[in-house]
């Protein structure tokens, strides 16, 4: 029996020693590059539901792969299932893949950086002033600032406005009883391009179950692109900001101003502390 166990472990051990003997510096670089690719791939999906789903798929594939080396029929099934899996993955991860490709392909030339810097301070001033007034009156609002990725498909769902950003106009649009107050306002540059827009709702569960449709729409639109959404709660008057599928709440005017300035900075990083 001992001889049987020894022969059982000797073959894999011998294969491992053979692999290590052939391991060179270029092999190390090769392994590190593959690891870096996987790390970057996982970073693109960080903070989304896809992470848990991806872990599950990897565990299943790993388990089946190990089992397939010992069982002929199972190995045949795994090999023939791979083409179907390659087709299924883009379908399952469509929103995440779309966002990842947009991040890689963003050119940051929509407005021009100089133009953005010229209009940024005035837009920030008007949006912060509007958010303060709406929060004080407890008037619900959802304001979306377009980033480098266009929001034309969502603009088409609302009413074209094409007016210069002003706190007074934003207050008028969101005043209860007006036809457009339930939808979102989309700002491009220093222009309110549309109001009453319908946005996609996130399918993720948010940390606070009291968050309503406006907050879910704010997270939903920022999951798909690089826009930033400012939300004023109708029930509490709390100001929130959503970005990259995450949301920060209980913001005052100074915090909101800092976040908006960070948004308009060239190739800005999302400020720390904005977690869903």
C-alpha positions in Angstrom: 0.0 0.0 0.0 2.9 2.4 0.9 4.5 1.6 -2.5 1.2 2.5 -4.1 0.9 5.8 -2.3 4.6 6.6 -3.1 4.0 6.0 -6.8 0.8 8.0 -6.7 2.6 11.1 -5.4 5.9 10.5 -7.3 4.5 11.3 -10.8 3.0 14.7 -10.0 6.1 15.6 -8.0 8.3 14.6 -10.9 6.3 16.7 -13.2 6.5 19.7 -10.9 10.3 19.3 -10.6 10.5 19.2 -14.4 8.5 22.4 -14.8 10.7 24.2 -12.2 13.8 23.1 -14.0 12.5 24.7 -17.2 11.4 27.9 -15.4 13.4 30.9 -16.6 13.4 34.7 -16.2 11.2 35.0 -19.3 8.8 32.5 -17.7 8.6 34.7 -14.6 7.9 37.8 -16.7 5.2 35.8 -18.6 3.5 34.7 -15.4 3.6 38.3 -14.0 2.1 39.7 -17.2 -0.8 37.2 -17.0 -1.3 38.0 -13.3 -1.3 41.7 -14.2 -3.9 41.2 -16.9 -6.2 39.3 -14.5 -5.6 41.9 -11.8 -6.6 44.7 -14.2 -9.6 42.7 -15.4 -10.8 42.3 -11.8 -10.2 45.9 -11.0 -12.5 46.9 -13.9 -15.3 44.9 -12.3 -14.6 46.0 -8.7 -17.7 47.3 -6.9 -20.2 45.5 -9.1 -22.3 42.4 -8.8 -20.1 40.8 -11.5 -17.3 40.2 -8.9 -19.3 37.6 -7.0 -20.5 36.0 -10.3 -17.0 35.9 -11.7 -15.7 34.2 -8.6 -18.4 31.6 -8.9 -17.6 31.0 -12.5 -13.9 30.7 -11.8 -14.5 28.2 -9.0 -16.8 26.1 -11.2 -14.3 26.1 -14.1 -11.4 25.3 -11.8 -13.3 22.4 -10.2 -14.4 21.0 -13.5 -11.0 21.4 -15.0 -9.4 19.4 -12.1 -12.0 16.8 -12.3 -11.8 16.5 -16.1 -8.1 15.4 -15.8 -9.3 12.2 -14.1 -12.6 11.5 -15.8 -12.8 11.0 -19.5 -16.6 11.7 -20.0 -16.4 14.8 -17.8 -13.4 16.0 -19.7 -15.3 15.7 -23.0 -18.2 17.7 -21.6 -15.9 20.5 -20.3 -14.1 20.7 -23.6 -17.3 20.9 -25.6 -18.9 23.4 -23.2 -16.1 26.0 -23.6 -17.4 27.5 -26.9 -20.8 28.0 -25.3 -19.2 29.6 -22.2 -17.3 32.0 -24.4 -20.6 33.1 -26.0 -22.4 33.3 -22.6 -19.8 35.5 -20.8 -20.3 38.6 -23.0 -24.0 38.3 -22.5 -23.8 37.9 -18.7 -21.2 40.7 -18.2 -22.6 43.1 -20.9 -23.0 46.2 -18.6 -19.6 45.7 -17.0 -17.8 45.0 -20.3 -19.4 48.1 -21.8 -18.2 50.2 -19.0 -14.7 48.7 -19.1 -14.4 49.3 -22.9 -15.6 52.9 -22.4 -13.0 53.5 -19.8 -10.3 52.2 -22.1 -11.5 54.1 -25.1 -12.3 57.4 -23.6 -10.5 60.3 -25.4 -11.6 63.2 -23.2 -12.1 65.5 -26.2 -15.8 66.2 -26.0 -15.5 69.7 -24.6 -11.8 70.3 -24.6 -10.1 70.7 -21.3 -9.6 74.4 -21.6 -13.3 74.9 -22.3 -14.3 72.7 -19.4 -12.1 74.7 -17.0 -13.5 78.0 -18.3 -17.1 77.0 -17.6 -16.6 74.7 -14.6 -16.6 77.3 -11.8 -19.8 78.9 -12.9 -21.6 75.6 -13.4 -20.4 74.4 -10.0 -21.6 77.6 -8.4 -25.0 77.3 -9.9 -25.4 73.6 -9.2 -24.3 74.0 -5.6 -26.6 77.0 -5.1 -29.5 75.0 -6.6 -28.8 72.0 -4.5 -28.8 74.1 -1.3 -32.1 75.8 -2.1 -33.8 72.5 -3.2 -32.5 70.8 0.0 -33.8 73.7 2.2 -37.2 73.4 0.5 -37.1 69.6 0.5 -37.7 69.5 -3.2 -36.6 66.3 -4.9 -34.1 66.7 -7.7 -31.8 64.7 -9.9 -29.1 66.5 -11.8 -26.7 64.6 -14.1 -23.4 66.2 -15.3 -22.3 64.6 -18.5 -18.7 63.4 -18.6 -16.6 62.3 -21.6 -19.1 59.6 -22.6 -22.2 61.1 -24.3 -25.7 60.6 -22.8 -27.6 61.2 -26.0 -29.8 58.2 -25.6 -31.0 59.4 -22.2 -31.4 63.0 -23.4 -33.8 61.7 -26.1 -36.0 60.3 -23.4 -36.7 63.8 -22.0 -37.5 67.3 -23.3 -34.9 69.4 -24.9 -34.1 72.6 -23.0 -30.8 74.0 -24.4 -30.5 76.8 -21.8 -27.5 78.1 -19.8 -27.2 76.5 -16.3 -28.7 78.6 -13.6 -29.9 77.8 -10.0 -33.2 79.6 -10.7 -33.9 77.5 -13.8 -33.1 74.3 -12.0 -35.4 75.3 -9.1 -38.2 76.0 -11.6 -37.7 72.6 -13.4 -37.9 70.7 -10.1 -40.7 72.7 -8.6 -43.5 70.2 -7.5 -46.3 70.1 -10.0 -44.3 71.1 -13.1 -44.4 68.6 -15.9 -40.7 67.8 -15.8 -40.0 67.7 -12.0 -40.0 63.9 -11.7 -37.3 63.3 -14.3 -33.6 64.0 -14.4 -31.9 67.2 -15.7 -28.8 66.5 -17.9 -26.1 69.2 -18.1 -23.5 69.2 -20.9 -20.8 71.8 -20.5 -22.6 75.0 -19.3 -25.9 74.0 -20.9 -29.0 72.3 -19.5 -29.6 70.1 -22.6 -32.7 68.2 -21.4 -35.1 67.8 -18.5 -37.6 65.1 -17.5 -35.2 62.4 -18.7 -35.7 58.8 -17.8 -32.6 57.0 -16.4 -31.9 53.3 -15.9 -32.2 52.1 -12.3 -29.4 50.1 -10.7 -30.2 46.5 -10.0 -27.8 46.4 -7.1 -29.0 46.5 -3.5 -28.0 49.8 -1.9 -26.7 50.0 1.6 -29.6 52.2 2.8 -33.0 50.6 2.0 -34.7 54.0 2.4 -33.1 55.3 -0.8 -35.7 55.8 -3.5 -36.1 55.9 -7.2 -34.0 59.1 -7.7 -31.0 57.5 -5.9 -31.3 54.2 -7.7 -31.4 56.2 -11.0 -28.4 58.2 -10.0 -26.4 55.0 -9.3 -27.8 53.3 -12.4 -26.7 56.1 -14.8 -23.2 56.3 -13.3 -22.7 52.5 -13.5 -22.8 52.8 -17.3 -20.5 55.8 -18.0 -18.4 58.5 -16.4 -21.3 60.9 -15.6 -21.8 62.4 -12.1 -25.3 62.7 -10.5 -26.4 65.0 -7.8 -29.5 64.0 -5.9 -31.6 65.9 -3.4 -34.0 63.8 -1.3 -37.6 64.9 -1.3 -38.3 63.3 2.1 -35.2 64.4 4.0 -33.5 67.2 2.0 -30.2 65.2 2.1 -27.8 66.0 -0.7 -26.1 63.0 -2.3 -23.6 62.4 -5.2 -23.3 59.3 -7.3 -20.2 58.4 -9.4 -19.0 55.1 -10.9 -21.9 53.2 -9.4 -21.2 54.5 -5.9 -23.0 57.0 -3.8 -22.0 59.5 -1.1 -24.7 61.0 1.2 -25.2 63.7 3.8 -23.1 66.2 1.9 -22.9 69.9 2.7 -22.3 72.7 0.2 -18.5 72.6 0.7 -18.2 68.9 0.2 -20.4 69.1 -2.9 -18.3 71.9 -4.3 -15.1 69.8 -3.8 -16.5 66.8 -5.5 -17.7 68.8 -8.5 -14.3 70.5 -8.8 -12.7 67.0 -8.7 -15.1 65.9 -11.4 -14.1 68.7 -13.7 -10.3 68.2 -13.2 -8.5 66.5 -16.1 -8.5 62.7 -15.7 -9.7 63.1 -12.1 -9.9 60.3 -9.6 -13.1 59.8 -7.7 -12.7 61.3 -4.2 -12.2 58.9 -1.3 -15.1 58.1 0.9 -17.8 57.8 -1.7 -19.0 54.3 -1.1 -22.4 52.8 -1.7 
